């Protein structure tokens, strides 16, 4: 009976802690999507603001851009999805003094704010993707041998 009560208390405690963790991960303020807004940046899972990069000495003088309101914040309750800024480098020309001469240049601007998971690295062992610390070669070979047995319908001991 005591074990049942302990289990029940542990279960309730786990549920409360999980609920608090989920609540803490939810975006607040400007980070939270506003479904009724007319602006797409407010309704997005990663909210953003539209801006214009202006430079009168540059051609083009105005380049539309965006800014994530909450970069690196969690944007999904499943996995480690976070708001990330997507950047692009654009070719531009800069005026040289008052003469009609120009020099080539580039401008790096943020073009989107997306909800994405961190990039994983490719395993050196076939097409398995792993995190920063993946299995050793020996572990991989054991796994491959085990899965080969299952594929052939063999019973594993």
Backbone as a printed PyTorch tensor [residue, N CA C, xyz], in Angstrom:
tensor([[[  0.8210,  -1.2010,   0.0000],
         [  0.0000,   0.0000,   0.0000],
         [  0.8610,   1.2600,   0.0000]],

        [[  1.9480,   1.2060,   0.7890],
         [  2.8510,   2.3560,   0.8640],
         [  3.4860,   2.6140,  -0.4980]],

        [[  3.8260,   1.5210,  -1.2050],
         [  4.4220,   1.6730,  -2.5310],
         [  3.4470,   2.3170,  -3.5120]],

        [[  2.1690,   1.9800,  -3.4090],
         [  1.1500,   2.5710,  -4.2800],
         [  1.0350,   4.0690,  -4.0210]],

        [[  1.0520,   4.4580,  -2.7540],
         [  0.9610,   5.8790,  -2.4000],
         [  2.2000,   6.6250,  -2.9010]],

        [[  3.3820,   6.0190,  -2.7080],
         [  4.6160,   6.6480,  -3.1990],
         [  4.5750,   6.8220,  -4.7090]],

        [[  4.1110,   5.7770,  -5.4000],
         [  4.0200,   5.8480,  -6.8560],
         [  3.0570,   6.9530,  -7.2760]],

        [[  1.9150,   7.0410,  -6.5880],
         [  0.9360,   8.0860,  -6.9040],
         [  1.5060,   9.4760,  -6.6860]],

        [[  2.2190,   9.6680,  -5.5730],
         [  2.8480,  10.9700,  -5.2960],
         [  3.8960,  11.2960,  -6.3430]],

        [[  4.6880,  10.3010,  -6.7190],
         [  5.7210,  10.5040,  -7.7320],
         [  5.0940,  10.8590,  -9.0770]],

        [[  4.0050,  10.1910,  -9.4140],
         [  3.3160,  10.4640, -10.6690],
         [  2.7660,  11.8890, -10.6960]],

        [[  2.1100,  12.3090,  -9.6210],
         [  1.5690,  13.6730,  -9.5380],
         [  2.7020,  14.6880,  -9.6120]],

        [[  3.7830,  14.4370,  -8.8900],
         [  4.9360,  15.3350,  -8.9030],
         [  5.5010,  15.4600, -10.3190]],

        [[  5.6260,  14.3320, -11.0280],
         [  6.1530,  14.3450, -12.3960],
         [  5.2600,  15.1440, -13.3320]],

        [[  3.9530,  14.9850, -13.2070],
         [  3.0120,  15.7170, -14.0570],
         [  3.1090,  17.2160, -13.8000]],

        [[  3.1750,  17.6120, -12.5340],
         [  3.2740,  19.0380, -12.1930],
         [  4.5690,  19.6250, -12.7360]],

        [[  5.6860,  18.9380, -12.5470],
         [  6.9790,  19.4230, -13.0440],
         [  6.9520,  19.5220, -14.5670]],

        [[  6.3900,  18.5260, -15.2460],
         [  6.3090,  18.5660, -16.7100],
         [  5.4680,  19.7400, -17.1770]],

        [[  4.3480,  19.9830, -16.5190],
         [  3.4820,  21.1040, -16.9010],
         [  4.1970,  22.4320, -16.7040]],

        [[  4.9310,  22.5650, -15.6100],
         [  5.6820,  23.8000, -15.3760],
         [  6.7700,  23.9860, -16.4210]],

        [[  7.4300,  22.9040, -16.8180],
         [  8.4890,  22.9990, -17.8280],
         [  7.9090,  23.4220, -19.1680]],

        [[  6.7580,  22.8470, -19.5490],
         [  6.1240,  23.2270, -20.8090],
         [  5.6970,  24.6840, -20.7640]],

        [[  5.1120,  25.1140, -19.6460],
         [  4.6820,  26.5060, -19.5250],
         [  5.8730,  27.4480, -19.6250]],

        [[  7.0100,  27.0740, -19.0450],
         [  8.2000,  27.9250, -19.0840],
         [  8.7690,  28.0300, -20.4910]],

        [[  8.5360,  27.0290, -21.3340],
         [  9.0810,  27.0380, -22.6850],
         [  8.2250,  27.8470, -23.6510]],

        [[  6.9860,  28.1050, -23.3070],
         [  6.1010,  28.8230, -24.2210],
         [  6.5420,  30.2650, -24.3740]],

        [[  6.4420,  30.7950, -25.5940],
         [  6.8430,  32.1820, -25.7930],
         [  5.9110,  33.1470, -25.0800]],

        [[  6.4430,  34.2980, -24.7140],
         [  5.6450,  35.3210, -24.0510],
         [  5.8190,  36.6440, -24.7730]],

        [[  4.8880,  37.5630, -24.5320],
         [  5.0010,  38.9170, -25.0920],
         [  5.0660,  38.9200, -26.6030]],

        [[  6.0720,  39.5990, -27.1440],
         [  6.2340,  39.7000, -28.5930],
         [  6.5640,  38.3670, -29.2450]],

        [[  7.0050,  37.3950, -28.4600],
         [  7.3820,  36.0950, -29.0160],
         [  6.1630,  35.2330, -29.3320]],

        [[  5.0840,  35.4380, -28.6330],
         [  3.9030,  34.5980, -28.7980],
         [  3.1150,  35.0100, -30.0370]],

        [[  2.7210,  34.0080, -30.8310],
         [  1.9300,  34.2680, -32.0330],
         [  0.5850,  34.8810, -31.6600]],

        [[  0.1410,  35.8330, -32.4610],
         [ -1.1480,  36.4980, -32.2650],
         [ -2.0390,  36.1470, -33.4570]],

        [[ -2.8530,  35.0890, -33.3280],
         [ -3.6230,  34.5680, -34.4590],
         [ -4.5540,  35.5800, -35.1240]],

        [[ -5.0090,  36.6030, -34.4080],
         [ -5.9620,  37.5620, -34.9710],
         [ -5.2850,  38.7150, -35.7140]],

        [[ -3.9740,  38.8050, -35.6560],
         [ -3.2610,  39.9210, -36.2750],
         [ -3.3520,  39.8680, -37.8000]],

        [[ -3.3380,  41.0310, -38.4200],
         [ -3.3400,  41.1020, -39.8860],
         [ -1.9450,  40.8640, -40.4520]],

        [[ -0.9120,  41.1250, -39.6620],
         [  0.4630,  41.0150, -40.1290],
         [  0.9870,  39.5910, -39.9420]],

        [[  1.5360,  39.0160, -40.9830],
         [  2.0270,  37.6370, -40.9390],
         [  3.1390,  37.4590, -39.9010]],

        [[  3.9200,  38.4930, -39.6610],
         [  4.9980,  38.4190, -38.6760],
         [  4.4960,  38.2210, -37.2610]],

        [[  3.2640,  38.6570, -36.9830],
         [  2.6610,  38.4630, -35.6610],
         [  2.0510,  37.0700, -35.5080]],

        [[  1.6230,  36.4570, -36.6240],
         [  0.9610,  35.1500, -36.5800],
         [  1.9390,  33.9860, -36.6850]],

        [[  3.1740,  34.2610, -36.9840],
         [  4.1870,  33.2360, -37.2010],
         [  4.5900,  32.5560, -35.8950]],

        [[  5.0160,  31.2850, -35.9770],
         [  5.5190,  30.6010, -34.7770],
         [  6.8120,  31.2530, -34.2900]],

        [[  7.5560,  31.8760, -35.1820],
         [  8.7210,  32.7030, -34.8290],
         [  8.3920,  34.1160, -35.2960]],

        [[  7.9100,  34.9240, -34.3860],
         [  7.4560,  36.2640, -34.7590],
         [  8.6200,  37.1060, -35.2660]],

        [[  8.2970,  38.0070, -36.2020],
         [  9.3320,  38.8420, -36.7930],
         [  8.7750,  40.2070, -37.1500]],

        [[  9.6920,  41.1400, -37.3660],
         [  9.3470,  42.5030, -37.7530],
         [  9.9850,  42.7930, -39.1000]],

        [[  9.2160,  43.4010, -40.0020],
         [  9.7600,  43.7940, -41.3050],
         [ 10.4610,  45.1350, -41.1730]],

        [[ 11.6180,  45.2460, -41.8000],
         [ 12.4140,  46.4670, -41.7770],
         [ 12.8980,  46.7800, -43.1880]],

        [[ 13.4480,  47.9700, -43.3560],
         [ 14.0740,  48.3440, -44.6220],
         [ 15.4780,  48.8410, -44.3080]],

        [[ 16.4770,  48.2070, -44.9280],
         [ 17.8770,  48.6220, -44.7880],
         [ 18.1050,  49.7360, -45.8140]],

        [[ 18.3280,  50.9610, -45.3240],
         [ 18.4760,  52.1210, -46.2150],
         [ 19.9180,  52.6300, -46.2110]],

        [[ 20.4230,  52.9130, -47.4110],
         [ 21.7360,  53.5360, -47.5820],
         [ 21.6770,  54.3450, -48.8770]],

        [[ 21.6170,  55.6830, -48.7880],
         [ 21.4680,  56.5040, -49.9920],
         [ 22.6730,  56.4250, -50.9300]],

        [[ 23.8140,  55.9680, -50.4580],
         [ 25.0020,  55.8600, -51.3130],
         [ 25.0950,  54.4930, -51.9890]],

        [[ 24.0730,  53.6680, -51.8400],
         [ 24.0910,  52.3070, -52.3580],
         [ 23.0070,  52.1350, -53.4110]],

        [[ 23.2560,  51.2450, -54.3590],
         [ 22.2350,  50.8490, -55.3330],
         [ 22.0490,  49.3420, -55.1700]],

        [[ 20.8720,  48.8750, -54.7990],
         [ 19.6770,  49.6470, -54.4650],
         [ 19.8350,  50.3330, -53.1030]],

        [[ 19.1920,  51.4680, -52.9810],
         [ 19.3070,  52.2370, -51.7380],
         [ 18.4640,  51.6390, -50.6130]],

        [[ 17.4450,  50.8610, -50.9560],
         [ 16.5890,  50.2250, -49.9530],
         [ 16.5050,  48.7220, -50.2100]],

        [[ 16.7270,  47.9450, -49.1490],
         [ 16.6290,  46.4850, -49.2330],
         [ 15.7050,  46.0160, -48.1140]],

        [[ 14.5840,  45.3490, -48.4650],
         [ 13.6830,  44.8350, -47.4230],
         [ 14.3770,  43.7340, -46.6240]],

        [[ 14.1430,  43.7180, -45.3300],
         [ 14.7370,  42.7250, -44.4440],
         [ 13.7760,  42.4530, -43.2860]],

        [[ 14.0790,  41.4570, -42.5000],
         [ 13.2750,  41.1440, -41.3150],
         [ 14.2020,  40.9830, -40.1220]],

        [[ 13.6230,  41.0280, -38.9270],
         [ 14.3600,  40.7960, -37.6870],
         [ 13.5130,  39.8800, -36.8190]],

        [[ 14.0910,  38.7720, -36.3790],
         [ 13.3950,  37.8800, -35.4410],
         [ 13.1960,  38.6350, -34.1380]],

        [[ 11.9890,  38.5870, -33.6150],
         [ 11.7350,  39.2550, -32.3330],
         [ 12.3360,  38.4830, -31.1690]],

        [[ 12.4310,  37.1720, -31.3180],
         [ 12.9320,  36.3410, -30.2180],
         [ 13.8870,  35.2770, -30.7600]],

        [[ 15.0460,  35.6860, -31.2840],
         [ 15.9640,  34.6920, -31.8410],
         [ 16.4140,  33.6960, -30.7760]],

        [[ 16.5490,  32.4580, -31.1910],
         [ 17.0100,  31.3520, -30.3540],
         [ 15.9920,  30.9050, -29.3060]],

        [[ 14.7580,  31.4170, -29.3560],
         [ 13.7430,  30.9560, -28.4040],
         [ 13.0980,  29.6720, -28.9240]],

        [[ 12.6250,  28.8320, -28.0060],
         [ 11.9480,  27.5970, -28.3980],
         [ 10.6700,  27.9390, -29.1480]],

        [[ 10.4110,  27.2160, -30.2390],
         [  9.2160,  27.5020, -31.0340],
         [  8.3640,  26.2590, -31.2510]],

        [[  8.7170,  25.1590, -30.6020],
         [  7.9480,  23.9290, -30.7040],
         [  8.0850,  23.1740, -29.3890]],

        [[  7.0450,  22.4510, -29.0280],
         [  7.0960,  21.6520, -27.8100],
         [  7.7040,  20.2800, -28.0670]],

        [[  8.0390,  19.9780, -29.3200],
         [  8.6650,  18.7060, -29.6670],
         [ 10.0620,  18.9730, -30.2000]],

        [[ 11.0610,  18.4240, -29.5770],
         [ 12.4330,  18.5880, -30.0400],
         [ 13.0050,  19.9400, -29.6540]],

        [[ 14.2070,  20.1970, -30.1260],
         [ 14.9050,  21.4420, -29.8070],
         [ 14.7800,  22.4150, -30.9770]],

        [[ 13.5510,  22.6960, -31.3910],
         [ 13.3080,  23.6460, -32.4730],
         [ 13.3900,  25.0570, -31.9130]],

        [[ 14.1640,  25.9070, -32.5660],
         [ 14.3600,  27.2820, -32.1010],
         [ 14.2200,  28.2550, -33.2630]],

        [[ 13.8830,  29.4990, -32.9260],
         [ 13.7550,  30.5430, -33.9410],
         [ 15.1460,  30.9240, -34.4390]],

        [[ 15.3320,  30.8550, -35.7500],
         [ 16.6230,  31.1540, -36.3670],
         [ 16.4420,  32.1830, -37.4800]],

        [[ 17.4030,  33.0830, -37.5780],
         [ 17.3900,  34.0590, -38.6660],
         [ 18.0870,  33.4540, -39.8790]],

        [[ 17.4530,  33.5920, -41.0420],
         [ 18.0290,  33.1410, -42.3030],
         [ 18.5930,  34.3710, -42.9960]],

        [[ 19.8760,  34.3260, -43.3390],
         [ 20.5060,  35.4850, -43.9730],
         [ 20.8750,  35.1790, -45.4130]],

        [[ 20.9930,  36.2230, -46.1870],
         [ 21.3670,  36.1270, -47.5950],
         [ 22.2990,  37.2910, -47.9010]],

        [[ 23.2720,  37.0580, -48.7540],
         [ 24.1890,  38.1130, -49.1660],
         [ 23.7930,  38.5770, -50.5620]],

        [[ 23.5680,  39.8810, -50.7120],
         [ 23.1370,  40.4600, -51.9790],
         [ 24.2400,  41.3310, -52.5740]],

        [[ 24.4050,  41.2760, -53.9060],
         [ 25.3640,  42.1820, -54.5460],
         [ 24.7670,  43.5900, -54.6390]],

        [[ 25.5800,  44.5810, -54.3700],
         [ 25.1560,  45.9850, -54.4600],
         [ 26.2750,  46.7960, -55.1010]],

        [[ 25.9640,  48.0410, -55.4050],
         [ 26.9690,  48.9780, -55.9080],
         [ 26.9440,  50.2020, -55.0110]],

        [[ 28.1440,  50.7130, -54.7050],
         [ 28.2740,  51.9140, -53.8800],
         [ 28.7940,  53.0560, -54.7360]],

        [[ 28.1890,  54.2340, -54.5610],
         [ 28.6390,  55.4290, -55.2810],
         [ 29.9830,  55.8760, -54.7240]],

        [[ 30.8470,  56.3780, -55.6330],
         [ 32.1520,  56.9180, -55.2290],
         [ 32.1130,  58.4290, -55.3950]],

        [[ 31.9850,  59.1280, -54.2900],
         [ 31.9830,  60.5980, -54.3380],
         [ 30.8470,  61.1440, -55.1770]],

        [[ 31.1140,  62.2560, -55.8810],
         [ 30.0730,  62.8960, -56.7050],
         [ 30.1150,  62.4400, -58.1530]],

        [[ 31.1590,  61.7320, -58.5160],
         [ 31.2730,  61.2600, -59.8950],
         [ 30.3740,  60.0410, -60.0990]],

        [[ 29.9530,  59.8160, -61.3420],
         [ 29.0970,  58.6470, -61.6110],
         [ 29.9300,  57.3600, -61.6940]],

        [[ 30.7110,  57.0960, -60.6630],
         [ 31.5210,  55.8790, -60.6070],
         [ 31.0410,  55.0490, -59.4180]],

        [[ 31.1280,  53.7450, -59.5870],
         [ 30.6210,  52.8390, -58.5620],
         [ 31.6400,  51.7480, -58.2600]],

        [[ 31.5690,  51.2160, -57.0590],
         [ 32.3650,  50.0390, -56.7020],
         [ 31.3990,  48.9280, -56.2860]],

        [[ 31.7780,  47.7080, -56.6070],
         [ 30.9420,  46.5570, -56.2480],
         [ 31.0970,  46.2400, -54.7670]],

        [[ 30.0350,  45.7460, -54.1870],
         [ 30.0510,  45.3450, -52.7890],
         [ 28.9600,  44.3240, -52.5280]],

        [[ 28.8430,  43.9070, -51.2890],
         [ 27.7790,  42.9820, -50.8860],
         [ 27.1810,  43.4500, -49.5720]],

        [[ 25.9270,  43.0730, -49.3570],
         [ 25.2210,  43.3720, -48.1150],
         [ 24.5830,  42.0740, -47.6340]],

        [[ 24.8200,  41.7490, -46.3600],
         [ 24.2120,  40.5620, -45.7570],
         [ 22.9960,  41.0100, -44.9620]],

        [[ 21.8250,  40.4860, -45.3300],
         [ 20.5850,  40.8640, -44.6500],
         [ 19.8170,  39.6120, -44.2310]],

        [[ 18.9860,  39.7680, -43.2100],
         [ 18.1150,  38.6850, -42.7570],
         [ 16.8740,  38.6900, -43.6340]],

        [[ 16.5720,  37.5370, -44.2290],
         [ 15.4280,  37.4560, -45.1380],
         [ 14.2510,  36.6880, -44.5410]],

        [[ 14.4840,  35.9400, -43.4460],
         [ 13.3960,  35.1630, -42.8410],
         [ 13.7450,  34.8030, -41.4070]],

        [[ 12.7070,  34.4740, -40.6540],
         [ 12.8520,  33.9710, -39.2890],
         [ 12.0850,  32.6490, -39.2600]],

        [[ 12.7960,  31.5440, -39.0700],
         [ 12.1790,  30.2280, -39.1790],
         [ 12.3460,  29.4210, -37.8980]],

        [[ 11.4600,  28.4510, -37.7240],
         [ 11.5210,  27.5190, -36.6050],
         [ 12.2680,  26.2830, -37.1110]],

        [[ 13.4920,  26.0710, -36.6180],
         [ 14.3200,  24.9800, -37.1330],
         [ 15.0620,  24.2910, -35.9990]],

        [[ 15.3820,  23.0290, -36.2330],
         [ 16.1750,  22.2610, -35.2710],
         [ 17.6460,  22.4710, -35.6110]],

        [[ 18.5180,  22.2930, -34.6240],
         [ 19.9460,  22.4280, -34.8850],
         [ 20.4000,  21.4060, -35.9130]],

        [[ 21.3970,  21.7710, -36.6730],
         [ 21.9360,  20.8900, -37.7010],
         [ 22.6470,  19.7210, -37.0300]],

        [[ 22.4690,  18.5200, -37.5940],
         [ 23.2010,  17.3610, -37.0900],
         [ 24.3300,  17.0650, -38.0680]],

        [[ 25.2660,  16.2590, -37.6410],
         [ 26.3890,  15.9320, -38.5080],
         [ 26.1720,  14.5660, -39.1350]],

        [[ 26.7750,  14.3450, -40.2900],
         [ 26.6290,  13.0590, -40.9720],
         [ 27.6090,  12.0610, -40.3670]],

        [[ 27.0980,  10.8690, -40.1340],
         [ 27.9210,   9.8050, -39.5810],
         [ 28.9060,   9.3130, -40.6390]],

        [[ 30.1160,   8.9550, -40.2330],
         [ 31.0500,   8.3850, -41.2030],
         [ 30.6480,   6.9660, -41.6010]],

        [[ 29.6500,   6.4060, -40.9160],
         [ 29.2050,   5.0430, -41.1810],
         [ 27.8850,   5.0790, -41.9430]],

        [[ 27.9540,   5.0100, -43.2360],
         [ 26.8050,   5.0060, -44.1360],
         [ 25.9790,   6.2770, -43.9980]],

        [[ 24.6620,   6.1850, -44.0550],
         [ 23.7890,   7.3630, -44.0790],
         [ 23.0780,   7.6190, -42.7640]],

        [[ 23.6770,   7.2500, -41.6600],
         [ 23.0640,   7.4920, -40.3610],
         [ 23.5000,   8.8620, -39.8870]],

        [[ 22.5400,   9.6750, -39.4650],
         [ 22.8740,  11.0010, -38.9540],
         [ 22.9410,  10.9200, -37.4410]],

        [[ 23.9430,  11.5730, -36.8850],
         [ 24.1590,  11.5170, -35.4470],
         [ 24.3680,  12.9110, -34.9010]],

        [[ 24.2990,  13.0280, -33.5790],
         [ 24.5980,  14.3040, -32.9280],
         [ 26.0970,  14.5110, -32.8520]],

        [[ 26.5090,  15.4950, -32.0920],
         [ 27.9300,  15.7970, -31.9700],
         [ 28.7270,  14.6290, -31.3990]],

        [[ 28.1020,  13.8440, -30.5300],
         [ 28.7820,  12.6770, -29.9780],
         [ 28.0120,  11.4530, -30.4270]],

        [[ 28.4850,  10.8070, -31.4300],
         [ 27.7910,   9.6670, -32.0000],
         [ 28.3520,   8.3570, -31.4850]],

        [[ 27.8450,   7.2570, -32.0150],
         [ 28.3230,   5.9560, -31.5760],
         [ 29.7490,   5.7120, -32.0780]],

        [[ 30.4700,   4.8670, -31.3530],
         [ 31.8000,   4.4800, -31.8170],
         [ 31.6250,   3.5160, -32.9840]],

        [[ 32.6980,   3.2770, -33.6970],
         [ 32.6230,   2.3670, -34.8320],
         [ 32.2060,   0.9710, -34.3760]],

        [[ 32.7160,   0.5440, -33.2190],
         [ 32.3650,  -0.7800, -32.6990],
         [ 30.8700,  -0.8620, -32.3910]],

        [[ 30.3370,   0.1830, -31.7620],
         [ 28.9010,   0.2030, -31.4590],
         [ 28.0880,   0.1710, -32.7440]],

        [[ 28.5340,   0.9010, -33.7450],
         [ 27.8260,   0.9240, -35.0210],
         [ 27.8320,  -0.4600, -35.6650]],

        [[ 28.9920,  -1.1100, -35.6670],
         [ 29.0810,  -2.4300, -36.2920],
         [ 28.2100,  -3.4450, -35.5590]],

        [[ 28.1500,  -3.3640, -34.2150],
         [ 27.2520,  -4.2430, -33.4510],
         [ 25.8000,  -3.9750, -33.8220]],

        [[ 25.4240,  -2.6970, -33.9000],
         [ 24.0510,  -2.3320, -34.2600],
         [ 23.7110,  -2.8420, -35.6520]],

        [[ 24.6610,  -2.6770, -36.5850],
         [ 24.4280,  -3.1170, -37.9610],
         [ 24.2210,  -4.6300, -38.0080]],

        [[ 25.0260,  -5.3660, -37.2430],
         [ 24.8930,  -6.8210, -37.2030],
         [ 23.5400,  -7.2220, -36.6160]],

        [[ 23.1040,  -6.5530, -35.5560],
         [ 21.8060,  -6.8520, -34.9470],
         [ 20.6650,  -6.5670, -35.9040]],

        [[ 20.7170,  -5.4570, -36.5870],
         [ 19.6180,  -5.1190, -37.4990],
         [ 19.6240,  -6.0150, -38.7240]],

        [[ 20.7740,  -6.4730, -39.1440],
         [ 20.8430,  -7.3940, -40.2760],
         [ 20.1320,  -8.6900, -39.9050]],

        [[ 20.3040,  -9.1560, -38.6670],
         [ 19.6380, -10.3710, -38.2070],
         [ 18.1300, -10.2180, -38.1980]],

        [[ 17.6540,  -9.0550, -37.7930],
         [ 16.2030,  -8.8140, -37.7680],
         [ 15.6430,  -8.7700, -39.1770]],

        [[ 16.3830,  -8.1370, -40.0740],
         [ 15.9020,  -8.0100, -41.4460],
         [ 15.7580,  -9.3810, -42.0910]],

        [[ 16.6260, -10.3160, -41.6990],
         [ 16.5730, -11.6520, -42.2750],
         [ 15.5580, -12.5390, -41.5580]],

        [[ 14.8890, -12.0010, -40.5290],
         [ 13.8880, -12.7690, -39.8170],
         [ 14.4640, -13.6820, -38.7540]],

        [[ 15.7330, -13.4970, -38.4020],
         [ 16.3490, -14.3330, -37.3800],
         [ 15.9070, -13.8750, -35.9970]],

        [[ 15.8320, -14.8090, -35.0870],
         [ 15.4990, -14.4960, -33.7050],
         [ 16.7870, -14.1170, -32.9900]],

        [[ 16.7770, -12.9730, -32.3230],
         [ 17.9650, -12.5220, -31.6070],
         [ 17.9270, -13.0260, -30.1790]],

        [[ 19.0480, -13.5130, -29.6900],
         [ 19.1100, -14.0240, -28.3250],
         [ 19.3610, -12.9170, -27.3460]]])
